[in-house]
Amino acid sequence: MKGLDTIILGDALETLRDLPQEIVDVTITSPPYNKGEKNKGWLVDKIVYQGATDIKDEKTYQKEQIAVLNEIYRLTKKGGSLFYNHKLRWYRGQMIHPYEWVRQSRWVIRQEIIWHRRIAANLRGWRFWQVDERIFWLYKPRNQSDRVGPELKPRHALLTSVWEIPPERDDRHPNPFPIELPTRCIFSVLDGNKGVVLDPYCGIGTTLVAAVLLGCHFIGIDISPVYVTIARERIRDAEKERDRVQAELSLHKVQKTFEERKREGRWVGRFSPLHKPIVSPQQPLPYSNRDHEER
Ligand SMILES: C[S@@+](CC[C@H](N)C(=O)[O-])C[C@H]1O[C@@H](n2cnc3c(N)ncnc32)[C@H](O)[C@@H]1O
């Protein structure tokens, strides 16, 4: 197909509007968060993009994000997915959760994944240090009766809904993805099949490099010519990043099936010995039976 394996310099919403419908299998993206850029702590002050501001009236911002989500929906194939990374923010003490606008889009919300980043962006004590961001797994149904989609293979599902992946440090961009994150998203939903991967806020191209190394086609968009140039260079040198992608893929492995473990009377919470179970079978569960019944 024409227009694949390209990075477009431009505004995400305008560019998405020009793309044909139902061409994308999976999108992984992280928009600017509308954090404001002043008096928000030392780390936020450092997160200033080349060629774009990150301060908008919140209503305008959310309206634009809904429009972007809906454009991605339009150009996603039926059965396709979008992994939308965002975070909880506070404005004058009021929490703003990305669910507020994500639920207003056309997508079916399949899951809210916690991205446990291990480090906090702001070390003041107004709240417990915030070490998480959110990743919404959004799904475009195949038909009217499909609200759930096909099951993930156990080798992917075992990675659980909490992803402990440290943030990336790279002098070329204030907050690029660690390459493990888009790798996990693409590999989990495509399960090794080839497809078309989109990132409409691609920054220095991490999602696109992951796509290339997984044998997929890509489309990237970013408003900064500086980041687009770096992204193109990274794609040319993608092989240099293969080891990290490979290390992520090696986590998608079922040691023993659920049935085998159950038969042996073993712990069945997680399959891979690479992960320590959250609770061992000897420890009490972190909730009482009563809590459990009330869910
Ligand atoms: C959170 S960063 C994404 C980083 C990316 N995931 C990576 O790994 O490099 C958000 C990106 O959105 C870009 N951006 C800001 N406003 C934009 C707009 N209106 N259209 C397209 N890109 C925009 C910024 O230049 C920045 O690179």
The ligand as an SDF file (V2000), in Angstrom:
LIG
                    3D

 27 29  0  0  0  0  0  0  0  0999 V2000
    4.9410   12.1730   24.7520 C   0  0  0  0  0  0  0  0  0  0  0  0
    5.7880   12.6710   23.3140 S   0  0  0  0  0  0  0  0  0  0  0  0
    5.8340   11.1710   22.3990 C   0  0  0  0  0  0  0  0  0  0  0  0
    7.1790   10.4950   22.4610 C   0  0  0  0  0  0  0  0  0  0  0  0
    7.2570    9.2270   21.6360 C   0  0  0  0  0  0  0  0  0  0  0  0
    6.3830    8.1980   22.1660 N   0  0  0  0  0  0  0  0  0  0  0  0
    8.7040    8.7090   21.5710 C   0  0  0  0  0  0  0  0  0  0  0  0
    8.9470    7.5440   21.9160 O   0  0  0  0  0  0  0  0  0  0  0  0
    9.5820    9.4790   21.2130 O   0  0  0  0  0  0  0  0  0  0  0  0
    4.5930   13.6280   22.4620 C   0  0  0  0  0  0  0  0  0  0  0  0
    5.0500   14.0980   21.0960 C   0  0  0  0  0  0  0  0  0  0  0  0
    3.9750   14.7970   20.4880 O   0  0  0  0  0  0  0  0  0  0  0  0
    4.5240   15.7780   19.6280 C   0  0  0  0  0  0  0  0  0  0  0  0
    3.4460   16.7420   19.3530 N   0  0  0  0  0  0  0  0  0  0  0  0
    3.0000   17.7720   20.1210 C   0  0  0  0  0  0  0  0  0  0  0  0
    1.9310   18.3730   19.5380 N   0  0  0  0  0  0  0  0  0  0  0  0
    1.6880   17.6920   18.3870 C   0  0  0  0  0  0  0  0  0  0  0  0
    0.7080   17.8230   17.3760 C   0  0  0  0  0  0  0  0  0  0  0  0
   -0.2420   18.7470   17.4230 N   0  0  0  0  0  0  0  0  0  0  0  0
    0.7430   16.9450   16.3350 N   0  0  0  0  0  0  0  0  0  0  0  0
    1.7110   15.9930   16.2600 C   0  0  0  0  0  0  0  0  0  0  0  0
    2.6740   15.8390   17.2000 N   0  0  0  0  0  0  0  0  0  0  0  0
    2.6590   16.6650   18.2500 C   0  0  0  0  0  0  0  0  0  0  0  0
    5.7300   16.3060   20.3650 C   0  0  0  0  0  0  0  0  0  0  0  0
    6.6550   16.8720   19.4500 O   0  0  0  0  0  0  0  0  0  0  0  0
    6.2420   15.0330   21.0810 C   0  0  0  0  0  0  0  0  0  0  0  0
    7.2860   14.4510   20.3560 O   0  0  0  0  0  0  0  0  0  0  0  0
  1  2  1  0
  2  3  1  0
  2 10  1  0
  3  4  1  0
  4  5  1  0
  5  6  1  0
  5  7  1  0
  7  8  2  0
  7  9  1  0
 10 11  1  0
 11 12  1  0
 11 26  1  0
 12 13  1  0
 13 14  1  0
 13 24  1  0
 14 15  1  0
 14 23  1  0
 15 16  2  0
 16 17  1  0
 17 18  1  0
 17 23  2  0
 18 19  1  0
 18 20  2  0
 20 21  1  0
 21 22  2  0
 22 23  1  0
 24 25  1  0
 24 26  1  0
 26 27  1  0
M  CHG  2   2   1   9  -1
M  END
$$$$
